[in-house]
Amino acid sequence: MQSLIKELRHAFEAHADSNRAQGMKAYMRNQFDYLGIPSPTRKEILKPFIRNYSWKGEEDFIDLLRFLWTLPQREFKYIALDFSFRFEKKFNPTSIPFFESLIAKESWWDTVDGIAPHVIGNIVKRNINLREQLCDKWINSENFWYQRSAIILQLKFRSQTDFDLLKALILRRADSKEFFVQKASGWALRQYSRINPNAVKQFIDENKIPSLAAREGMRLILKSE
């Protein structure tokens, strides 16, 4: 693994752009350092690494992700997510605690929105009995990133979305002043409106939810009228 890490760091550091890095850092409110590598370039550099990666088991893979997450430049977290997206079918319920822990580490929407609906969401979709318990745990957390994660967990579930559960989660945090929680509610409602716009409209009409959430949830519905 150490040789892979060394090669990854060398490849990406060779493409560092200090001017672009400053702009990327500013966009993220100066919270994180960057190499200055845009997403398309990152994915292109990473292609041979993912193609040549030999799966040696979940423990070895998680060690790789854990190490990437500790590196100071934000792109290495994106690389960890890129690896995770590629091998997500290898994960099972025992993988959840590790990815769950990443939600709370140097949290921002860029990493949380990759982990919750894409990585953990896909595990839960294959093990649907975990959905309600996990969402209940997260929505009752004091950490608003877990609250957001509970609400957006089902983003990719489409017709398999438990809308009653989603409604309960949104109402549980309807009094939240946190932008990222309100935005998550709107995003989840907007996504489900692709499946059942009437149900989403009825929910918004009949319940008092933040105006941001309602506005975001109605966006596609109003566009189609």
C-alpha positions as semicolon CSV with decimal commas, in nm:
position;residue;x (nm);y (nm);z (nm)
1;M;0,000;0,000;0,000
2;Q;0,281;0,242;0,081
3;S;0,416;0,220;-0,273
4;L;0,070;0,300;-0,411
5;I;0,039;0,600;-0,180
6;K;0,383;0,720;-0,285
7;E;0,297;0,690;-0,654
8;L;-0,038;0,862;-0,604
9;R;0,117;1,154;-0,420
10;H;0,391;1,191;-0,679
11;A;0,145;1,186;-0,970
12;F;-0,090;1,441;-0,818
13;E;0,168;1,671;-0,668
14;A;0,328;1,693;-1,014
15;H;0,004;1,853;-1,138
16;A;-0,030;2,102;-0,852
17;D;-0,133;2,455;-0,948
18;S;-0,084;2,705;-0,666
19;N;-0,299;2,975;-0,826
20;R;-0,591;2,741;-0,881
21;A;-0,538;2,599;-0,531
22;Q;-0,594;2,943;-0,380
23;G;-0,921;2,980;-0,568
24;M;-1,041;2,634;-0,465
25;K;-0,953;2,706;-0,104
26;A;-1,139;3,037;-0,113
27;Y;-1,445;2,865;-0,262
28;M;-1,447;2,635;0,040
29;R;-1,432;2,933;0,276
30;N;-1,059;2,886;0,336
31;Q;-1,121;2,572;0,541
32;F;-0,906;2,328;0,342
33;D;-0,580;2,320;0,151
34;Y;-0,575;2,213;-0,213
35;L;-0,325;2,105;-0,474
36;G;-0,525;2,298;-0,730
37;I;-0,631;2,007;-0,952
38;P;-0,977;2,033;-1,113
39;S;-1,210;1,735;-1,107
40;P;-1,171;1,625;-1,474
41;T;-0,791;1,630;-1,443
42;R;-0,802;1,442;-1,113
43;K;-1,015;1,167;-1,263
44;E;-0,790;1,139;-1,566
45;I;-0,475;1,108;-1,353
46;L;-0,647;0,852;-1,132
47;K;-0,770;0,624;-1,413
48;P;-0,461;0,400;-1,435
49;F;-0,438;0,373;-1,056
50;I;-0,796;0,249;-1,029
51;R;-0,760;0,026;-1,334
52;N;-0,449;-0,139;-1,194
53;Y;-0,566;-0,161;-0,834
54;S;-0,574;-0,521;-0,713
55;W;-0,842;-0,586;-0,451
56;K;-0,682;-0,755;-0,151
57;G;-0,978;-0,740;0,080
58;E;-1,186;-0,482;0,261
59;E;-0,936;-0,424;0,542
60;D;-0,653;-0,338;0,303
61;F;-0,881;-0,112;0,100
62;I;-1,006;0,074;0,406
63;D;-0,647;0,124;0,521
64;L;-0,581;0,295;0,187
65;L;-0,885;0,520;0,225
66;R;-0,801;0,599;0,585
67;F;-0,450;0,709;0,490
68;L;-0,572;0,919;0,197
69;W;-0,816;1,091;0,432
70;T;-0,532;1,203;0,659
71;L;-0,340;1,384;0,384
72;P;-0,369;1,763;0,405
73;Q;-0,480;1,845;0,051
74;R;-0,852;1,803;-0,011
75;E;-0,803;1,628;-0,344
76;F;-0,681;1,317;-0,164
77;K;-1,022;1,285;0,003
78;Y;-1,180;1,310;-0,340
79;I;-0,943;1,036;-0,457
80;A;-1,055;0,820;-0,164
81;L;-1,415;0,875;-0,272
82;D;-1,332;0,798;-0,636
83;F;-1,181;0,466;-0,528
84;S;-1,488;0,399;-0,312
85;F;-1,730;0,467;-0,597
86;R;-1,539;0,226;-0,820
87;F;-1,538;-0,058;-0,567
88;E;-1,864;0,014;-0,382
89;K;-2,011;-0,325;-0,475
90;K;-1,743;-0,485;-0,259
91;F;-1,879;-0,317;0,053
92;N;-2,124;-0,471;0,299
93;P;-2,287;-0,366;0,628
94;T;-1,960;-0,414;0,817
95;S;-1,814;-0,133;0,604
96;I;-2,066;0,123;0,728
97;P;-1,898;0,223;1,058
98;F;-1,580;0,327;0,876
99;F;-1,759;0,539;0,618
100;E;-1,990;0,671;0,887
101;S;-1,684;0,796;1,078
102;L;-1,564;0,987;0,771
103;I;-1,883;1,193;0,768
104;A;-1,763;1,364;1,086
105;K;-1,399;1,416;0,979
106;E;-1,319;1,756;0,827
107;S;-1,682;1,767;0,721
108;W;-1,818;1,972;0,437
109;W;-2,076;1,911;0,168
110;D;-1,816;1,792;-0,085
111;T;-1,727;1,480;0,112
112;V;-2,051;1,421;0,303
113;D;-2,257;1,425;-0,017
114;G;-2,032;1,160;-0,165
115;I;-2,033;0,932;0,136
116;A;-2,396;0,933;0,249
117;P;-2,606;0,878;-0,065
118;H;-2,345;0,713;-0,285
119;V;-2,129;0,488;-0,067
120;I;-2,341;0,414;0,240
121;G;-2,662;0,462;0,042
122;N;-2,566;0,184;-0,196
123;I;-2,482;-0,049;0,092
124;V;-2,819;0,023;0,252
125;K;-2,999;-0,024;-0,078
126;R;-2,864;-0,379;-0,087
127;N;-2,945;-0,428;0,283
128;I;-3,270;-0,238;0,311
129;N;-3,341;-0,356;0,667
130;L;-3,066;-0,118;0,784
131;R;-3,233;0,194;0,648
132;E;-3,468;0,301;0,924
133;Q;-3,230;0,232;1,214
134;L;-2,942;0,418;1,049
135;C;-3,156;0,717;0,954
136;D;-3,302;0,734;1,304
137;K;-2,954;0,733;1,455
138;W;-2,828;1,008;1,226
139;I;-3,129;1,238;1,239
140;N;-3,109;1,242;1,620
141;S;-2,738;1,323;1,622
142;E;-2,625;1,665;1,742
143;N;-2,393;1,679;1,440
144;F;-2,585;1,846;1,159
145;W;-2,379;1,662;0,896
146;Y;-2,530;1,337;1,020
147;Q;-2,872;1,501;1,010
148;R;-2,807;1,597;0,648
149;S;-2,684;1,246;0,576
150;A;-3,004;1,091;0,710
151;I;-3,214;1,309;0,481
152;I;-3,010;1,250;0,164
153;L;-2,933;0,881;0,221
154;Q;-3,210;0,775;-0,020
155;L;-3,125;1,016;-0,303
156;K;-3,049;0,731;-0,544
157;F;-3,328;0,500;-0,432
158;R;-3,586;0,633;-0,680
159;S;-3,901;0,415;-0,654
160;Q;-3,749;0,228;-0,359
161;T;-3,753;0,547;-0,152
162;D;-3,943;0,513;0,174
163;F;-4,126;0,844;0,144
164;D;-4,296;0,808;0,482
165;L;-3,952;0,779;0,640
166;L;-3,820;1,074;0,441
167;K;-4,115;1,289;0,551
168;A;-4,056;1,194;0,914
169;L;-3,687;1,283;0,888
170;I;-3,761;1,621;0,732
171;L;-4,023;1,703;0,994
172;R;-3,789;1,591;1,272
173;R;-3,551;1,870;1,170
174;A;-3,803;2,116;1,030
175;D;-3,708;2,365;1,302
176;S;-3,338;2,354;1,214
177;K;-3,180;2,687;1,124
178;E;-2,885;2,510;0,963
179;F;-2,860;2,585;0,590
180;F;-2,716;2,243;0,503
181;V;-3,004;2,063;0,674
182;Q;-3,269;2,279;0,508
183;K;-3,098;2,240;0,172
184;A;-3,083;1,862;0,218
185;S;-3,458;1,849;0,279
186;G;-3,526;2,043;-0,038
187;W;-3,284;1,831;-0,237
188;A;-3,439;1,505;-0,119
189;L;-3,790;1,631;-0,193
190;R;-3,689;1,756;-0,537
191;Q;-3,531;1,420;-0,616
192;Y;-3,841;1,228;-0,509
193;S;-4,064;1,467;-0,706
194;R;-3,921;1,297;-1,016
195;I;-4,101;0,982;-0,897
196;N;-4,414;1,116;-0,729
197;P;-4,462;1,492;-0,773
198;N;-4,815;1,488;-0,632
199;A;-4,700;1,332;-0,305
200;V;-4,421;1,588;-0,269
201;K;-4,653;1,880;-0,340
202;Q;-4,909;1,751;-0,091
203;F;-4,644;1,713;0,177
204;I;-4,512;2,065;0,124
205;D;-4,865;2,212;0,117
206;E;-4,974;2,036;0,435
207;N;-4,664;2,085;0,652
208;K;-4,464;2,375;0,785
209;I;-4,111;2,327;0,662
210;P;-3,838;2,587;0,601
211;S;-3,904;2,804;0,297
212;L;-3,569;2,704;0,149
213;A;-3,665;2,336;0,168
214;A;-4,009;2,402;0,023
215;R;-3,871;2,614;-0,259
216;E;-3,609;2,356;-0,353
217;G;-3,860;2,073;-0,326
218;M;-4,106;2,244;-0,561
219;R;-3,854;2,349;-0,824
220;L;-3,913;2,067;-1,074
221;I;-4,285;2,056;-1,006
222;L;-4,329;2,425;-1,087
223;K;-4,111;2,393;-1,395
224;S;-4,337;2,122;-1,535
225;E;-4,663;2,311;-1,478
